[in-house]
Amino acid sequence: MAYPRALEELIQAFERFPGIGRRSAERLAFHVLRDDEARGLARAIDDAVAQVKRCSVCGNVTEHEPCAICGDDERDRSLILVVEEPRQVEAMERAAAWKGLYHVLYGALNAAEGTEVRHLSIPKLVQRARSGAVHEVCLGMDPDAEGEATALACLEALESLQRDDLHVTRLARGLPAGTAIEFLHRGILEDALEHRRVVKARRTPRS
Ligand SMILES: [Zn+2]
């Protein structure tokens, strides 16, 4: 026996979520139907979709343009920390470990999932790094194979700028391999930032 059309559509909507198969989607759909809060959930989804945008500067999620970080005059605008996802900005901000700006790539290179350079906001990063006001770009990808490949792609793109006065760094190697940045403790994040290493040194002194 088939489910009612509206229920089947709800199940299929859940099935499109990452990591959710048919069985889990069915469980979630039935949970929603039983839940008195279902309409609240629907409203929350509606609001989030309508109000949460990407900052036109850094790409981070925001309700305002530009985002609170890009709009904060106290931040050091000469520093850009490049991360894969907004979750990592959130982790860094929670740790209060970074005083510069961010750049969100929205993904990492992943051949198995078909994520290529053109899917990431690397051209936008290069455009930002073109400005002489930027002195350092820190590549803050996850310490895994995808993160390494992504950092290399960013480095190559930044080198194409031929800006001798631009420093490119990576987070310190103390990060446990294979972990996701957003799950790391504050101390580890602070350490990774403090001991970040140069992957492309500026060749001329700062003016
Ligand atoms: Zn921003």
Residues whose N, C-alpha, C, O or C-beta is under 5 A from the ligand:
A	BS01	ZN	C55 V57 C58 G59 N60 P66 C67 C70
